[in-house]
Amino acid sequence: MTVGAFFAGGGISFRKQGISLGAQIVLWIIALALFGYGAYVTFVYGSQG
């Protein structure tokens, strides 16, 4: 989840630097995938405690 947030922050800063839209989209897809996976793992394994 932290890595996903890191990628999302990178996507925002890259947008200010003016990189191509395609690269931004790829970064956002990676960010959302990692964030979603982290949230899923946290929810599934955290609720078993």
C-alpha positions in Angstrom: 0.0 0.0 0.0 2.9 2.3 0.8 4.5 1.6 -2.5 1.3 2.3 -4.3 1.1 5.7 -2.6 4.7 6.3 -3.5 3.9 5.7 -7.2 0.8 7.9 -7.0 3.0 10.7 -5.5 5.5 10.2 -8.3 2.7 10.4 -10.9 1.6 13.8 -9.5 5.2 15.2 -9.4 5.8 13.9 -12.9 2.7 15.7 -14.1 4.2 19.0 -12.9 7.4 18.2 -14.8 5.5 17.7 -18.0 6.1 14.0 -19.0 3.9 12.4 -21.6 0.4 11.4 -20.9 1.1 7.8 -21.7 3.8 7.6 -19.0 1.5 9.2 -16.5 -1.3 6.7 -17.2 1.2 3.8 -16.8 2.3 5.2 -13.4 -1.3 5.7 -12.2 -2.2 2.1 -13.2 0.8 0.7 -11.3 0.0 3.0 -8.3 -3.7 1.9 -8.2 -2.8 -1.8 -8.7 -0.2 -1.8 -5.9 -2.4 0.3 -3.6 -5.4 -2.0 -4.2 -3.3 -5.1 -3.7 -1.9 -3.7 -0.4 -5.3 -2.8 0.8 -6.6 -6.3 -0.1 -3.8 -8.1 1.7 -4.2 -5.8 4.8 -8.0 -6.4 4.9 -7.9 -10.2 4.4 -5.0 -11.0 6.7 -5.6 -8.2 9.1 -9.2 -9.3 9.8 -8.1 -12.9 10.7 -6.0 -11.6 13.7 
